[in-house]
Structure formats: structure tokens, C-alpha cells
Amino acid sequence: GAVYCALVCEDIRHGLRLAVNHGGASAACGALCGALLGALHGETALPPGWVTELEGRPTILELADDFAMEMTQGPALHGPALSSPGWLARYPRA
């Protein structure tokens, strides 16, 4: 369902509406379709009204930025030779 909606949609709004307006696990389908469309098109393709109304947006953006940093600069953030205090405050070592 989610992949189909992401592939056939005219735009993000159309794809998400297709994904959530059917019987069955529409919430899961909408979430997965949104993730696929977001990865494909990025945040700028979302309707601005949806972006400004997104609950928890600052936290989501911080997590996304941290994920990108972890994937590109991981050892510099928490390697044995150097540790970023801000990083360790957000993500303490186990």
C-alpha cells in the first residue's frame, strides 16, 4: 500500500491522502508512505502549513540533524580521543 501510494501519487499531499484514506492499517501505511516521500522529495516538498503545524518539529529536526552528524562524523563526536560535551549530554554512553 505505502509503496504503491508513493509511486503513483501526483505530489506528496496526494500520496499521503491515498495512503490514509483506505480500509486497513491506514495509519501505518500513511507513516511509511510519508517516510518514503520525505526521503525522496525532502522537507521543502511538504505543504508549508503542514510543516508549521507539525507537533514536535524542533525535536524531530534536532534528531534528524544529529543522525546526519552521526553518519558522517561519528568518531569525531564520541571517539576515545575526543568527545563533544553537547553530544554526550543528549546521548550519554551506556
PDB file of N, CA, C and O in Angstrom, chain B, residues numbered from 101:
ATOM      1  N   GLY B 101       0.782  -1.190   0.000  1.00  0.00           N
ATOM      2  CA  GLY B 101       0.000   0.000   0.000  1.00  0.00           C
ATOM      3  C   GLY B 101       0.836   1.272   0.000  1.00  0.00           C
ATOM      4  O   GLY B 101       0.647   2.135  -0.857  1.00  0.00           O
ATOM      5  N   ALA B 102       1.766   1.401   0.958  1.00  0.00           N
ATOM      6  CA  ALA B 102       2.542   2.631   1.100  1.00  0.00           C
ATOM      7  C   ALA B 102       3.442   2.865  -0.110  1.00  0.00           C
ATOM      8  O   ALA B 102       3.545   3.985  -0.611  1.00  0.00           O
ATOM      9  N   VAL B 103       4.084   1.808  -0.568  1.00  0.00           N
ATOM     10  CA  VAL B 103       4.974   1.945  -1.728  1.00  0.00           C
ATOM     11  C   VAL B 103       4.157   2.301  -2.965  1.00  0.00           C
ATOM     12  O   VAL B 103       4.558   3.164  -3.746  1.00  0.00           O
ATOM     13  N   TYR B 104       3.027   1.650  -3.147  1.00  0.00           N
ATOM     14  CA  TYR B 104       2.152   1.965  -4.277  1.00  0.00           C
ATOM     15  C   TYR B 104       1.756   3.435  -4.248  1.00  0.00           C
ATOM     16  O   TYR B 104       1.859   4.124  -5.264  1.00  0.00           O
ATOM     17  N   CYS B 105       1.304   3.923  -3.098  1.00  0.00           N
ATOM     18  CA  CYS B 105       0.876   5.323  -2.983  1.00  0.00           C
ATOM     19  C   CYS B 105       2.022   6.277  -3.291  1.00  0.00           C
ATOM     20  O   CYS B 105       1.822   7.297  -3.952  1.00  0.00           O
ATOM     21  N   ALA B 106       3.222   5.951  -2.817  1.00  0.00           N
ATOM     22  CA  ALA B 106       4.383   6.805  -3.075  1.00  0.00           C
ATOM     23  C   ALA B 106       4.754   6.811  -4.556  1.00  0.00           C
ATOM     24  O   ALA B 106       5.230   7.820  -5.077  1.00  0.00           O
ATOM     25  N   LEU B 107       4.535   5.692  -5.228  1.00  0.00           N
ATOM     26  CA  LEU B 107       4.912   5.596  -6.643  1.00  0.00           C
ATOM     27  C   LEU B 107       3.911   6.250  -7.590  1.00  0.00           C
ATOM     28  O   LEU B 107       4.308   6.812  -8.611  1.00  0.00           O
ATOM     29  N   VAL B 108       2.626   6.187  -7.270  1.00  0.00           N
ATOM     30  CA  VAL B 108       1.616   6.671  -8.221  1.00  0.00           C
ATOM     31  C   VAL B 108       1.121   8.084  -7.939  1.00  0.00           C
ATOM     32  O   VAL B 108       0.378   8.646  -8.744  1.00  0.00           O
ATOM     33  N   CYS B 109       1.511   8.658  -6.828  1.00  0.00           N
ATOM     34  CA  CYS B 109       0.943   9.956  -6.444  1.00  0.00           C
ATOM     35  C   CYS B 109       1.429  11.089  -7.348  1.00  0.00           C
ATOM     36  O   CYS B 109       2.515  11.037  -7.925  1.00  0.00           O
ATOM     37  N   GLU B 110       0.584  12.110  -7.446  1.00  0.00           N
ATOM     38  CA  GLU B 110       0.908  13.305  -8.219  1.00  0.00           C
ATOM     39  C   GLU B 110       1.839  14.225  -7.437  1.00  0.00           C
ATOM     40  O   GLU B 110       2.694  14.890  -8.022  1.00  0.00           O
ATOM     41  N   ASP B 111       1.677  14.264  -6.120  1.00  0.00           N
ATOM     42  CA  ASP B 111       2.526  15.055  -5.231  1.00  0.00           C
ATOM     43  C   ASP B 111       2.411  14.468  -3.823  1.00  0.00           C
ATOM     44  O   ASP B 111       1.680  13.501  -3.612  1.00  0.00           O
ATOM     45  N   ILE B 112       3.122  15.046  -2.871  1.00  0.00           N
ATOM     46  CA  ILE B 112       3.127  14.497  -1.512  1.00  0.00           C
ATOM     47  C   ILE B 112       1.734  14.503  -0.893  1.00  0.00           C
ATOM     48  O   ILE B 112       1.320  13.517  -0.284  1.00  0.00           O
ATOM     49  N   ARG B 113       1.023  15.592  -1.044  1.00  0.00           N
ATOM     50  CA  ARG B 113      -0.325  15.691  -0.469  1.00  0.00           C
ATOM     51  C   ARG B 113      -1.210  14.560  -1.006  1.00  0.00           C
ATOM     52  O   ARG B 113      -1.916  13.903  -0.240  1.00  0.00           O
ATOM     53  N   HIS B 114      -1.170  14.338  -2.311  1.00  0.00           N
ATOM     54  CA  HIS B 114      -1.961  13.274  -2.934  1.00  0.00           C
ATOM     55  C   HIS B 114      -1.528  11.903  -2.417  1.00  0.00           C
ATOM     56  O   HIS B 114      -2.374  11.072  -2.086  1.00  0.00           O
ATOM     57  N   GLY B 115      -0.229  11.664  -2.345  1.00  0.00           N
ATOM     58  CA  GLY B 115       0.273  10.373  -1.882  1.00  0.00           C
ATOM     59  C   GLY B 115      -0.140  10.053  -0.460  1.00  0.00           C
ATOM     60  O   GLY B 115      -0.539   8.928  -0.158  1.00  0.00           O
ATOM     61  N   LEU B 116      -0.044  11.045   0.415  1.00  0.00           N
ATOM     62  CA  LEU B 116      -0.425  10.810   1.806  1.00  0.00           C
ATOM     63  C   LEU B 116      -1.923  10.600   1.954  1.00  0.00           C
ATOM     64  O   LEU B 116      -2.366   9.788   2.766  1.00  0.00           O
ATOM     65  N   ARG B 117      -2.693  11.326   1.175  1.00  0.00           N
ATOM     66  CA  ARG B 117      -4.146  11.121   1.235  1.00  0.00           C
ATOM     67  C   ARG B 117      -4.527   9.736   0.715  1.00  0.00           C
ATOM     68  O   ARG B 117      -5.409   9.082   1.272  1.00  0.00           O
ATOM     69  N   LEU B 118      -3.869   9.294  -0.340  1.00  0.00           N
ATOM     70  CA  LEU B 118      -4.111   7.930  -0.819  1.00  0.00           C
ATOM     71  C   LEU B 118      -3.781   6.917   0.272  1.00  0.00           C
ATOM     72  O   LEU B 118      -4.516   5.952   0.483  1.00  0.00           O
ATOM     73  N   ALA B 119      -2.680   7.145   0.953  1.00  0.00           N
ATOM     74  CA  ALA B 119      -2.194   6.180   1.940  1.00  0.00           C
ATOM     75  C   ALA B 119      -3.101   6.060   3.158  1.00  0.00           C
ATOM     76  O   ALA B 119      -3.230   4.973   3.722  1.00  0.00           O
ATOM     77  N   VAL B 120      -3.729   7.150   3.571  1.00  0.00           N
ATOM     78  CA  VAL B 120      -4.518   7.097   4.812  1.00  0.00           C
ATOM     79  C   VAL B 120      -6.013   6.939   4.592  1.00  0.00           C
ATOM     80  O   VAL B 120      -6.743   6.669   5.545  1.00  0.00           O
ATOM     81  N   ASN B 121      -6.484   7.098   3.375  1.00  0.00           N
ATOM     82  CA  ASN B 121      -7.927   7.019   3.113  1.00  0.00           C
ATOM     83  C   ASN B 121      -8.319   5.680   2.506  1.00  0.00           C
ATOM     84  O   ASN B 121      -8.855   5.624   1.399  1.00  0.00           O
ATOM     85  N   HIS B 122      -8.050   4.613   3.230  1.00  0.00           N
ATOM     86  CA  HIS B 122      -8.468   3.278   2.804  1.00  0.00           C
ATOM     87  C   HIS B 122      -8.718   2.447   4.048  1.00  0.00           C
ATOM     88  O   HIS B 122      -8.355   2.848   5.154  1.00  0.00           O
ATOM     89  N   GLY B 123      -9.327   1.308   3.872  1.00  0.00           N
ATOM     90  CA  GLY B 123      -9.544   0.415   4.999  1.00  0.00           C
ATOM     91  C   GLY B 123      -8.246  -0.288   5.355  1.00  0.00           C
ATOM     92  O   GLY B 123      -7.339  -0.391   4.529  1.00  0.00           O
ATOM     93  N   GLY B 124      -8.162  -0.760   6.561  1.00  0.00           N
ATOM     94  CA  GLY B 124      -6.959  -1.469   6.982  1.00  0.00           C
ATOM     95  C   GLY B 124      -6.052  -0.589   7.821  1.00  0.00           C
ATOM     96  O   GLY B 124      -6.506   0.354   8.470  1.00  0.00           O
ATOM     97  N   ALA B 125      -4.790  -0.903   7.802  1.00  0.00           N
ATOM     98  CA  ALA B 125      -3.800  -0.203   8.628  1.00  0.00           C
ATOM     99  C   ALA B 125      -3.396   1.118   7.983  1.00  0.00           C
ATOM    100  O   ALA B 125      -2.251   1.295   7.568  1.00  0.00           O
ATOM    101  N   SER B 126      -4.348   2.038   7.905  1.00  0.00           N
ATOM    102  CA  SER B 126      -4.083   3.291   7.191  1.00  0.00           C
ATOM    103  C   SER B 126      -3.084   4.186   7.918  1.00  0.00           C
ATOM    104  O   SER B 126      -2.351   4.926   7.263  1.00  0.00           O
ATOM    105  N   ALA B 127      -3.030   4.144   9.245  1.00  0.00           N
ATOM    106  CA  ALA B 127      -2.056   4.971   9.968  1.00  0.00           C
ATOM    107  C   ALA B 127      -0.633   4.508   9.661  1.00  0.00           C
ATOM    108  O   ALA B 127       0.249   5.328   9.405  1.00  0.00           O
ATOM    109  N   ALA B 128      -0.416   3.207   9.687  1.00  0.00           N
ATOM    110  CA  ALA B 128       0.908   2.667   9.377  1.00  0.00           C
ATOM    111  C   ALA B 128       1.265   2.924   7.920  1.00  0.00           C
ATOM    112  O   ALA B 128       2.403   3.271   7.605  1.00  0.00           O
ATOM    113  N   CYS B 129       0.294   2.754   7.040  1.00  0.00           N
ATOM    114  CA  CYS B 129       0.513   2.995   5.615  1.00  0.00           C
ATOM    115  C   CYS B 129       0.875   4.462   5.382  1.00  0.00           C
ATOM    116  O   CYS B 129       1.779   4.762   4.602  1.00  0.00           O
ATOM    117  N   GLY B 130       0.174   5.375   6.057  1.00  0.00           N
ATOM    118  CA  GLY B 130       0.459   6.798   5.923  1.00  0.00           C
ATOM    119  C   GLY B 130       1.837   7.154   6.444  1.00  0.00           C
ATOM    120  O   GLY B 130       2.546   7.954   5.833  1.00  0.00           O
ATOM    121  N   ALA B 131       2.226   6.563   7.578  1.00  0.00           N
ATOM    122  CA  ALA B 131       3.545   6.839   8.146  1.00  0.00           C
ATOM    123  C   ALA B 131       4.654   6.354   7.219  1.00  0.00           C
ATOM    124  O   ALA B 131       5.631   7.066   6.984  1.00  0.00           O
ATOM    125  N   LEU B 132       4.500   5.150   6.699  1.00  0.00           N
ATOM    126  CA  LEU B 132       5.518   4.602   5.806  1.00  0.00           C
ATOM    127  C   LEU B 132       5.565   5.362   4.492  1.00  0.00           C
ATOM    128  O   LEU B 132       6.649   5.656   3.987  1.00  0.00           O
ATOM    129  N   CYS B 133       4.412   5.684   3.932  1.00  0.00           N
ATOM    130  CA  CYS B 133       4.365   6.462   2.694  1.00  0.00           C
ATOM    131  C   CYS B 133       5.008   7.832   2.915  1.00  0.00           C
ATOM    132  O   CYS B 133       5.761   8.308   2.066  1.00  0.00           O
ATOM    133  N   GLY B 134       4.713   8.463   4.051  1.00  0.00           N
ATOM    134  CA  GLY B 134       5.318   9.755   4.368  1.00  0.00           C
ATOM    135  C   GLY B 134       6.824   9.667   4.477  1.00  0.00           C
ATOM    136  O   GLY B 134       7.535  10.562   4.022  1.00  0.00           O
ATOM    137  N   ALA B 135       7.321   8.591   5.080  1.00  0.00           N
ATOM    138  CA  ALA B 135       8.766   8.403   5.186  1.00  0.00           C
ATOM    139  C   ALA B 135       9.395   8.237   3.804  1.00  0.00           C
ATOM    140  O   ALA B 135      10.448   8.811   3.522  1.00  0.00           O
ATOM    141  N   LEU B 136       8.749   7.452   2.946  1.00  0.00           N
ATOM    142  CA  LEU B 136       9.269   7.249   1.589  1.00  0.00           C
ATOM    143  C   LEU B 136       9.268   8.550   0.789  1.00  0.00           C
ATOM    144  O   LEU B 136      10.255   8.891   0.137  1.00  0.00           O
ATOM    145  N   LEU B 137       8.146   9.269   0.846  1.00  0.00           N
ATOM    146  CA  LEU B 137       8.054  10.521   0.098  1.00  0.00           C
ATOM    147  C   LEU B 137       8.997  11.574   0.666  1.00  0.00           C
ATOM    148  O   LEU B 137       9.565  12.369  -0.084  1.00  0.00           O
ATOM    149  N   GLY B 138       9.167  11.583   1.983  1.00  0.00           N
ATOM    150  CA  GLY B 138      10.102  12.517   2.598  1.00  0.00           C
ATOM    151  C   GLY B 138      11.531  12.238   2.181  1.00  0.00           C
ATOM    152  O   GLY B 138      12.290  13.165   1.899  1.00  0.00           O
ATOM    153  N   ALA B 139      11.905  10.964   2.140  1.00  0.00           N
ATOM    154  CA  ALA B 139      13.254  10.609   1.704  1.00  0.00           C
ATOM    155  C   ALA B 139      13.469  10.962   0.237  1.00  0.00           C
ATOM    156  O   ALA B 139      14.567  11.356  -0.159  1.00  0.00           O
ATOM    157  N   LEU B 140      12.430  10.820  -0.557  1.00  0.00           N
ATOM    158  CA  LEU B 140      12.529  11.096  -1.989  1.00  0.00           C
ATOM    159  C   LEU B 140      12.550  12.586  -2.305  1.00  0.00           C
ATOM    160  O   LEU B 140      13.339  13.038  -3.134  1.00  0.00           O
ATOM    161  N   HIS B 141      11.677  13.353  -1.638  1.00  0.00           N
ATOM    162  CA  HIS B 141      11.487  14.758  -2.012  1.00  0.00           C
ATOM    163  C   HIS B 141      12.025  15.768  -1.006  1.00  0.00           C
ATOM    164  O   HIS B 141      12.279  16.914  -1.376  1.00  0.00           O
ATOM    165  N   GLY B 142      12.204  15.384   0.237  1.00  0.00           N
ATOM    166  CA  GLY B 142      12.695  16.300   1.261  1.00  0.00           C
ATOM    167  C   GLY B 142      11.601  17.174   1.851  1.00  0.00           C
ATOM    168  O   GLY B 142      10.475  17.217   1.356  1.00  0.00           O
ATOM    169  N   GLU B 143      11.964  17.869   2.924  1.00  0.00           N
ATOM    170  CA  GLU B 143      11.012  18.701   3.665  1.00  0.00           C
ATOM    171  C   GLU B 143      10.433  19.823   2.823  1.00  0.00           C
ATOM    172  O   GLU B 143       9.280  20.207   3.023  1.00  0.00           O
ATOM    173  N   THR B 144      11.201  20.355   1.889  1.00  0.00           N
ATOM    174  CA  THR B 144      10.731  21.502   1.105  1.00  0.00           C
ATOM    175  C   THR B 144       9.544  21.164   0.215  1.00  0.00           C
ATOM    176  O   THR B 144       8.845  22.070  -0.239  1.00  0.00           O
ATOM    177  N   ALA B 145       9.302  19.888  -0.046  1.00  0.00           N
ATOM    178  CA  ALA B 145       8.168  19.500  -0.888  1.00  0.00           C
ATOM    179  C   ALA B 145       6.858  19.426  -0.105  1.00  0.00           C
ATOM    180  O   ALA B 145       5.788  19.301  -0.700  1.00  0.00           O
ATOM    181  N   LEU B 146       6.936  19.502   1.210  1.00  0.00           N
ATOM    182  CA  LEU B 146       5.721  19.450   2.027  1.00  0.00           C
ATOM    183  C   LEU B 146       4.976  20.773   1.965  1.00  0.00           C
ATOM    184  O   LEU B 146       5.596  21.829   1.839  1.00  0.00           O
ATOM    185  N   PRO B 147       3.656  20.728   2.053  1.00  0.00           N
ATOM    186  CA  PRO B 147       2.890  21.973   2.122  1.00  0.00           C
ATOM    187  C   PRO B 147       3.329  22.775   3.355  1.00  0.00           C
ATOM    188  O   PRO B 147       3.375  22.221   4.454  1.00  0.00           O
ATOM    189  N   PRO B 148       3.653  24.064   3.198  1.00  0.00           N
ATOM    190  CA  PRO B 148       4.163  24.860   4.326  1.00  0.00           C
ATOM    191  C   PRO B 148       3.263  24.826   5.559  1.00  0.00           C
ATOM    192  O   PRO B 148       3.766  24.812   6.682  1.00  0.00           O
ATOM    193  N   GLY B 149       1.962  24.812   5.373  1.00  0.00           N
ATOM    194  CA  GLY B 149       1.053  24.753   6.511  1.00  0.00           C
ATOM    195  C   GLY B 149       1.211  23.483   7.324  1.00  0.00           C
ATOM    196  O   GLY B 149       1.059  23.505   8.545  1.00  0.00           O
ATOM    197  N   TRP B 150       1.512  22.385   6.665  1.00  0.00           N
ATOM    198  CA  TRP B 150       1.722  21.130   7.371  1.00  0.00           C
ATOM    199  C   TRP B 150       3.003  21.195   8.202  1.00  0.00           C
ATOM    200  O   TRP B 150       3.048  20.705   9.330  1.00  0.00           O
ATOM    201  N   VAL B 151       4.034  21.802   7.635  1.00  0.00           N
ATOM    202  CA  VAL B 151       5.326  21.866   8.315  1.00  0.00           C
ATOM    203  C   VAL B 151       5.231  22.716   9.579  1.00  0.00           C
ATOM    204  O   VAL B 151       5.744  22.328  10.629  1.00  0.00           O
ATOM    205  N   THR B 152       4.579  23.869   9.483  1.00  0.00           N
ATOM    206  CA  THR B 152       4.499  24.755  10.645  1.00  0.00           C
ATOM    207  C   THR B 152       3.623  24.173  11.747  1.00  0.00           C
ATOM    208  O   THR B 152       3.815  24.497  12.919  1.00  0.00           O
ATOM    209  N   GLU B 153       2.675  23.329  11.394  1.00  0.00           N
ATOM    210  CA  GLU B 153       1.771  22.737  12.385  1.00  0.00           C
ATOM    211  C   GLU B 153       2.278  21.411  12.952  1.00  0.00           C
ATOM    212  O   GLU B 153       1.619  20.821  13.808  1.00  0.00           O
ATOM    213  N   LEU B 154       3.418  20.940  12.499  1.00  0.00           N
ATOM    214  CA  LEU B 154       3.931  19.639  12.921  1.00  0.00           C
ATOM    215  C   LEU B 154       4.288  19.650  14.401  1.00  0.00           C
ATOM    216  O   LEU B 154       5.149  20.412  14.842  1.00  0.00           O
ATOM    217  N   GLU B 155       3.623  18.806  15.148  1.00  0.00           N
ATOM    218  CA  GLU B 155       3.885  18.714  16.585  1.00  0.00           C
ATOM    219  C   GLU B 155       5.270  18.116  16.819  1.00  0.00           C
ATOM    220  O   GLU B 155       5.617  17.095  16.226  1.00  0.00           O
ATOM    221  N   GLY B 156       6.049  18.744  17.671  1.00  0.00           N
ATOM    222  CA  GLY B 156       7.384  18.246  17.990  1.00  0.00           C
ATOM    223  C   GLY B 156       8.425  18.538  16.930  1.00  0.00           C
ATOM    224  O   GLY B 156       9.483  17.909  16.920  1.00  0.00           O
ATOM    225  N   ARG B 157       8.150  19.482  16.033  1.00  0.00           N
ATOM    226  CA  ARG B 157       9.060  19.764  14.917  1.00  0.00           C
ATOM    227  C   ARG B 157      10.494  20.070  15.361  1.00  0.00           C
ATOM    228  O   ARG B 157      11.428  19.521  14.775  1.00  0.00           O
ATOM    229  N   PRO B 158      10.710  20.926  16.374  1.00  0.00           N
ATOM    230  CA  PRO B 158      12.100  21.203  16.779  1.00  0.00           C
ATOM    231  C   PRO B 158      12.852  19.937  17.201  1.00  0.00           C
ATOM    232  O   PRO B 158      14.030  19.778  16.879  1.00  0.00           O
ATOM    233  N   THR B 159      12.186  19.052  17.909  1.00  0.00           N
ATOM    234  CA  THR B 159      12.824  17.810  18.345  1.00  0.00           C
ATOM    235  C   THR B 159      13.122  16.909  17.152  1.00  0.00           C
ATOM    236  O   THR B 159      14.192  16.305  17.077  1.00  0.00           O
ATOM    237  N   ILE B 160      12.186  16.821  16.231  1.00  0.00           N
ATOM    238  CA  ILE B 160      12.386  15.999  15.033  1.00  0.00           C
ATOM    239  C   ILE B 160      13.563  16.523  14.219  1.00  0.00           C
ATOM    240  O   ILE B 160      14.389  15.739  13.751  1.00  0.00           O
ATOM    241  N   LEU B 161      13.649  17.839  14.046  1.00  0.00           N
ATOM    242  CA  LEU B 161      14.756  18.424  13.287  1.00  0.00           C
ATOM    243  C   LEU B 161      16.090  18.184  13.983  1.00  0.00           C
ATOM    244  O   LEU B 161      17.087  17.892  13.323  1.00  0.00           O
ATOM    245  N   GLU B 162      16.121  18.304  15.310  1.00  0.00           N
ATOM    246  CA  GLU B 162      17.363  18.061  16.046  1.00  0.00           C
ATOM    247  C   GLU B 162      17.804  16.606  15.897  1.00  0.00           C
ATOM    248  O   GLU B 162      18.986  16.331  15.686  1.00  0.00           O
ATOM    249  N   LEU B 163      16.857  15.677  16.007  1.00  0.00           N
ATOM    250  CA  LEU B 163      17.193  14.261  15.835  1.00  0.00           C
ATOM    251  C   LEU B 163      17.688  13.970  14.422  1.00  0.00           C
ATOM    252  O   LEU B 163      18.636  13.206  14.239  1.00  0.00           O
ATOM    253  N   ALA B 164      17.052  14.574  13.427  1.00  0.00           N
ATOM    254  CA  ALA B 164      17.481  14.367  12.039  1.00  0.00           C
ATOM    255  C   ALA B 164      18.886  14.919  11.824  1.00  0.00           C
ATOM    256  O   ALA B 164      19.717  14.276  11.183  1.00  0.00           O
ATOM    257  N   ASP B 165      19.151  16.111  12.359  1.00  0.00           N
ATOM    258  CA  ASP B 165      20.494  16.690  12.239  1.00  0.00           C
ATOM    259  C   ASP B 165      21.525  15.827  12.956  1.00  0.00           C
ATOM    260  O   ASP B 165      22.614  15.592  12.432  1.00  0.00           O
ATOM    261  N   ASP B 166      21.183  15.353  14.159  1.00  0.00           N
ATOM    262  CA  ASP B 166      22.101  14.502  14.908  1.00  0.00           C
ATOM    263  C   ASP B 166      22.357  13.184  14.177  1.00  0.00           C
ATOM    264  O   ASP B 166      23.483  12.686  14.169  1.00  0.00           O
ATOM    265  N   PHE B 167      21.326  12.627  13.569  1.00  0.00           N
ATOM    266  CA  PHE B 167      21.503  11.389  12.806  1.00  0.00           C
ATOM    267  C   PHE B 167      22.468  11.613  11.645  1.00  0.00           C
ATOM    268  O   PHE B 167      23.361  10.800  11.404  1.00  0.00           O
ATOM    269  N   ALA B 168      22.282  12.722  10.929  1.00  0.00           N
ATOM    270  CA  ALA B 168      23.182  13.030   9.812  1.00  0.00           C
ATOM    271  C   ALA B 168      24.615  13.215  10.307  1.00  0.00           C
ATOM    272  O   ALA B 168      25.557  12.749   9.667  1.00  0.00           O
ATOM    273  N   MET B 169      24.785  13.894  11.448  1.00  0.00           N
ATOM    274  CA  MET B 169      26.131  14.073  12.003  1.00  0.00           C
ATOM    275  C   MET B 169      26.736  12.738  12.416  1.00  0.00           C
ATOM    276  O   MET B 169      27.916  12.488  12.172  1.00  0.00           O
ATOM    277  N   GLU B 170      25.940  11.887  13.036  1.00  0.00           N
ATOM    278  CA  GLU B 170      26.436  10.578  13.462  1.00  0.00           C
ATOM    279  C   GLU B 170      26.909   9.760  12.263  1.00  0.00           C
ATOM    280  O   GLU B 170      27.936   9.085  12.336  1.00  0.00           O
ATOM    281  N   MET B 171      26.169   9.819  11.174  1.00  0.00           N
ATOM    282  CA  MET B 171      26.515   9.034   9.988  1.00  0.00           C
ATOM    283  C   MET B 171      27.734   9.591   9.251  1.00  0.00           C
ATOM    284  O   MET B 171      28.388   8.861   8.506  1.00  0.00           O
ATOM    285  N   THR B 172      28.044  10.871   9.448  1.00  0.00           N
ATOM    286  CA  THR B 172      29.166  11.473   8.723  1.00  0.00           C
ATOM    287  C   THR B 172      30.367  11.790   9.602  1.00  0.00           C
ATOM    288  O   THR B 172      31.494  11.841   9.109  1.00  0.00           O
ATOM    289  N   GLN B 173      30.142  12.004  10.913  1.00  0.00           N
ATOM    290  CA  GLN B 173      31.226  12.430  11.797  1.00  0.00           C
ATOM    291  C   GLN B 173      31.271  11.632  13.092  1.00  0.00           C
ATOM    292  O   GLN B 173      31.812  12.115  14.087  1.00  0.00           O
ATOM    293  N   GLY B 174      30.727  10.445  13.106  1.00  0.00           N
ATOM    294  CA  GLY B 174      30.596   9.661  14.329  1.00  0.00           C
ATOM    295  C   GLY B 174      31.821   9.611  15.218  1.00  0.00           C
ATOM    296  O   GLY B 174      31.724   9.984  16.387  1.00  0.00           O
ATOM    297  N   PRO B 175      32.978   9.167  14.723  1.00  0.00           N
ATOM    298  CA  PRO B 175      34.152   9.072  15.592  1.00  0.00           C
ATOM    299  C   PRO B 175      34.576  10.413  16.191  1.00  0.00           C
ATOM    300  O   PRO B 175      35.056  10.455  17.323  1.00  0.00           O
ATOM    301  N   ALA B 176      34.408  11.487  15.462  1.00  0.00           N
ATOM    302  CA  ALA B 176      34.786  12.802  15.991  1.00  0.00           C
ATOM    303  C   ALA B 176      33.840  13.249  17.100  1.00  0.00           C
ATOM    304  O   ALA B 176      34.221  14.059  17.946  1.00  0.00           O
ATOM    305  N   LEU B 177      32.627  12.737  17.107  1.00  0.00           N
ATOM    306  CA  LEU B 177      31.643  13.144  18.112  1.00  0.00           C
ATOM    307  C   LEU B 177      31.815  12.419  19.441  1.00  0.00           C
ATOM    308  O   LEU B 177      31.583  12.997  20.502  1.00  0.00           O
ATOM    309  N   HIS B 178      32.216  11.169  19.384  1.00  0.00           N
ATOM    310  CA  HIS B 178      32.269  10.384  20.621  1.00  0.00           C
ATOM    311  C   HIS B 178      33.374   9.347  20.626  1.00  0.00           C
ATOM    312  O   HIS B 178      33.284   8.338  21.325  1.00  0.00           O
ATOM    313  N   GLY B 179      34.413   9.593  19.848  1.00  0.00           N
ATOM    314  CA  GLY B 179      35.543   8.677  19.823  1.00  0.00           C
ATOM    315  C   GLY B 179      36.352   8.757  21.106  1.00  0.00           C
ATOM    316  O   GLY B 179      36.134   9.652  21.922  1.00  0.00           O
ATOM    317  N   PRO B 180      37.281   7.833  21.290  1.00  0.00           N
ATOM    318  CA  PRO B 180      38.062   7.809  22.533  1.00  0.00           C
ATOM    319  C   PRO B 180      38.957   9.041  22.706  1.00  0.00           C
ATOM    320  O   PRO B 180      39.224   9.448  23.836  1.00  0.00           O
ATOM    321  N   ALA B 181      39.417   9.631  21.620  1.00  0.00           N
ATOM    322  CA  ALA B 181      40.331  10.772  21.719  1.00  0.00           C
ATOM    323  C   ALA B 181      39.598  12.083  21.961  1.00  0.00           C
ATOM    324  O   ALA B 181      40.145  12.983  22.599  1.00  0.00           O
ATOM    325  N   LEU B 182      38.386  12.209  21.471  1.00  0.00           N
ATOM    326  CA  LEU B 182      37.666  13.476  21.559  1.00  0.00           C
ATOM    327  C   LEU B 182      36.181  13.201  21.740  1.00  0.00           C
ATOM    328  O   LEU B 182      35.600  12.360  21.054  1.00  0.00           O
ATOM    329  N   SER B 183      35.588  13.917  22.664  1.00  0.00           N
ATOM    330  CA  SER B 183      34.148  13.780  22.874  1.00  0.00           C
ATOM    331  C   SER B 183      33.511  15.153  22.893  1.00  0.00           C
ATOM    332  O   SER B 183      34.030  16.075  23.522  1.00  0.00           O
ATOM    333  N   SER B 184      32.404  15.292  22.218  1.00  0.00           N
ATOM    334  CA  SER B 184      31.651  16.540  22.205  1.00  0.00           C
ATOM    335  C   SER B 184      30.737  16.569  23.428  1.00  0.00           C
ATOM    336  O   SER B 184      29.873  15.704  23.563  1.00  0.00           O
ATOM    337  N   PRO B 185      30.912  17.558  24.332  1.00  0.00           N
ATOM    338  CA  PRO B 185      30.078  17.594  25.540  1.00  0.00           C
ATOM    339  C   PRO B 185      28.582  17.684  25.230  1.00  0.00           C
ATOM    340  O   PRO B 185      27.777  17.041  25.904  1.00  0.00           O
ATOM    341  N   GLY B 186      28.202  18.467  24.230  1.00  0.00           N
ATOM    342  CA  GLY B 186      26.789  18.583  23.873  1.00  0.00           C
ATOM    343  C   GLY B 186      26.219  17.260  23.407  1.00  0.00           C
ATOM    344  O   GLY B 186      25.089  16.901  23.739  1.00  0.00           O
ATOM    345  N   TRP B 187      27.010  16.544  22.637  1.00  0.00           N
ATOM    346  CA  TRP B 187      26.573  15.246  22.128  1.00  0.00           C
ATOM    347  C   TRP B 187      26.374  14.267  23.277  1.00  0.00           C
ATOM    348  O   TRP B 187      25.365  13.564  23.337  1.00  0.00           O
ATOM    349  N   LEU B 188      27.345  14.225  24.192  1.00  0.00           N
ATOM    350  CA  LEU B 188      27.257  13.289  25.315  1.00  0.00           C
ATOM    351  C   LEU B 188      26.131  13.654  26.277  1.00  0.00           C
ATOM    352  O   LEU B 188      25.585  12.777  26.946  1.00  0.00           O
ATOM    353  N   ALA B 189      25.780  14.927  26.356  1.00  0.00           N
ATOM    354  CA  ALA B 189      24.655  15.326  27.207  1.00  0.00           C
ATOM    355  C   ALA B 189      23.339  14.814  26.630  1.00  0.00           C
ATOM    356  O   ALA B 189      22.451  14.392  27.371  1.00  0.00           O
ATOM    357  N   ARG B 190      23.218  14.853  25.293  1.00  0.00           N
ATOM    358  CA  ARG B 190      21.988  14.371  24.650  1.00  0.00           C
ATOM    359  C   ARG B 190      21.951  12.850  24.558  1.00  0.00           C
ATOM    360  O   ARG B 190      20.889  12.239  24.679  1.00  0.00           O
ATOM    361  N   TYR B 191      23.111  12.249  24.344  1.00  0.00           N
ATOM    362  CA  TYR B 191      23.191  10.802  24.144  1.00  0.00           C
ATOM    363  C   TYR B 191      24.293  10.228  25.040  1.00  0.00           C
ATOM    364  O   TYR B 191      25.393   9.953  24.562  1.00  0.00           O
ATOM    365  N   PRO B 192      24.006  10.044  26.335  1.00  0.00           N
ATOM    366  CA  PRO B 192      25.038   9.541  27.254  1.00  0.00           C
ATOM    367  C   PRO B 192      25.468   8.127  26.885  1.00  0.00           C
ATOM    368  O   PRO B 192      24.702   7.341  26.328  1.00  0.00           O
ATOM    369  N   ARG B 193      26.704   7.841  27.211  1.00  0.00           N
ATOM    370  CA  ARG B 193      27.217   6.492  26.950  1.00  0.00           C
ATOM    371  C   ARG B 193      26.507   5.494  27.845  1.00  0.00           C
ATOM    372  O   ARG B 193      26.123   5.804  28.973  1.00  0.00           O
ATOM    373  N   ALA B 194      26.342   4.297  27.322  1.00  0.00           N
ATOM    374  CA  ALA B 194      25.654   3.245  28.102  1.00  0.00           C
ATOM    375  C   ALA B 194      26.577   2.665  29.139  1.00  0.00           C
ATOM    376  O   ALA B 194      26.181   1.773  29.889  1.00  0.00           O
TER     377      ALA B 194
END
